[in-house]
Every structure is written in structure tokens, then in C-alpha cells.
Amino acid sequence: MEILNQEVTQEILRLTWRNPPFMAISIALIWLIPQLLIRKIMSVNYEKKKLEKQKDKIGKLYPKTLK
């Protein structure tokens, strides 16, 4: 029974981790998914800051109190 388990394990390793296309896709996903998440977060923050700056500039042009 132990020989069968070892053979199955070796076959799974050969079909997955030792397979160059599988490894290329795995590495690409591990590298790209966090990058896409970070890019999304950064773009949301950029848009918020952009609107904040725009509000500040408009506020300077049209002050709420007259002196």
C-alpha cells in the first residue's frame, strides 16, 4: 500500500510542480494577483485625493465668508 501512495505522490508531483507550463502559470498568478489588488487600491486612493484637491482649489476660489 505504501508503494502505491508513493507512486501516486510522484505522479502528482510530475504532473504539477515539475510541469513547466503549470509552474509558469502559477508563478504568474502569484505575481500578478497581488499587483492587481494593489493597483486597484492605489487608484481608488488617487481618485479620492484628486477630488479632495479639486474641492480645496474650488474652495479657495469661492470662499464661504466675505470679508
Secondary structure as GFF3:
##gff-version 3
##sequence-region A 1 67
A	DSSP	alpha_helix	2	15	.	.	.	ID=ss1
A	DSSP	alpha_helix	20	61	.	.	.	ID=ss2
###
